[in-house]
Amino acid sequence: MSRTWFITGTSSGFGREMTERLLERGDRVAATLRSPTVLESLKAQYGNQLWVAQLDVTDSQQVRNVIDRAFTELGQIDVVVSNAGYGLAGAAEELADEHIVQLLNTNVIGSIQVIRAALPHLRRQGGGRILQLSSMGGQITFPGLSLYHTSKFAMEGFVDTVAQEVSGFNIEFTLVEPGTAQTSFTQGLVMSEPLAAYETSGIRSLLENWPQIGDAKKMVREMIASVDRSPAPRRLILGSDAYTLVHAGLQEKLAALEAQKEIALSTDID
């Protein structure tokens, strides 16, 4: 069954790979990115099958305008993929204020505004699917990525909440949680200026030498396939590293919770 998809952040990485795969199989794609000329070759190849618009997700009014225009010009959009985002690395006190604000504006506020702008359209058309790109870093953490994790944890909480609010409108969500993958993510990683106090911490060595074991093409294949599953999987773990690390993290949290059961129960009103 052919579908129409709206995708943010299609210049590279998962967004570009998903756009190409969907076009190849005959779906229609509304691709948004900051520099539309990047997709000129695809537009020349696929014509009206590919709808392209300039979009900076940190501009909330532009987000609303572009999404309104996409639904108006394309009619029904079946799947909205909130993919735009990037990473910020460095110990927490190394991070520059402007880098913190920019990351949160992109990864959190931008993603929230994409979803908020799409909801009225999806509600009026009787439903749809939203894929929010998260990460294994939305459930577990690594030193040196505090603000990246903050952004992913924030979106996981937002999506879990909104999914409950709109379940009666046949709108379903999937949080996509990839592990490491051979994409352009590391090239786009913003590194903070180092402080001497953290020279021996090993944070930068860890980030610079992190093995990229996931196959981006296979991951995108599973993202697309998830839309055929009903009910929608709330979380889609991708990669053996993601499965192993998230599994261990959840077991640790559950064990810590059980260890505090008596304390928790003892604090109710008598």
Disulfide bonds with the S-S distance in Angstrom:
none
